Amino acid sequence: MRVRPSLAALTLLPLMAACGGGNEVTMPPLTPEPGDSRPAAASPAAPARQTLPARLALYKYLRGLAAGNARACAYLAPGYERRVFGGPGRCRSGLGRARARLRPQDLAALRGVTVPTCEQGPGAGECTVRFEHLRWKGAPARPGGLLAASFVLRGHGNRWQVAG
């Protein structure tokens, strides 16, 4: 007895052969449409693991500032300390006066601040944290004075300092 292949099986045979992978048709990469409102991936953002030491230095500075802890001054580069406190080594003595210029709401906000991202640059071995990228537990602090619009962090060996 002879078996005849059905007509349906014969029509599917060329389609099945095309799925073998050699002649596989792939989809082109997706590109955003001109009116797409989704945010594009930020290219200057550095991987979180690489920037953790820099972000941790800024975190400790801001939290130390909130607590009035003079050890926070260790996270400042001499140039930044000169610009903000009037000279190198003046952070420890000027921290109380500088904190007094912050509103109580700002100090409360600094107690809950985190530093989730850091962008590479502006120079080699530096990264920048913009004020708007800081995350707050409650209401955000008001920028100005000690709370700069952006913080530049610079690596010195295994240590990171607020440089600008």
Order of alpha helices (4+ residues) and beta strands (2+ residues): alpha-alpha-alpha-alpha-alpha-beta-beta-beta-beta
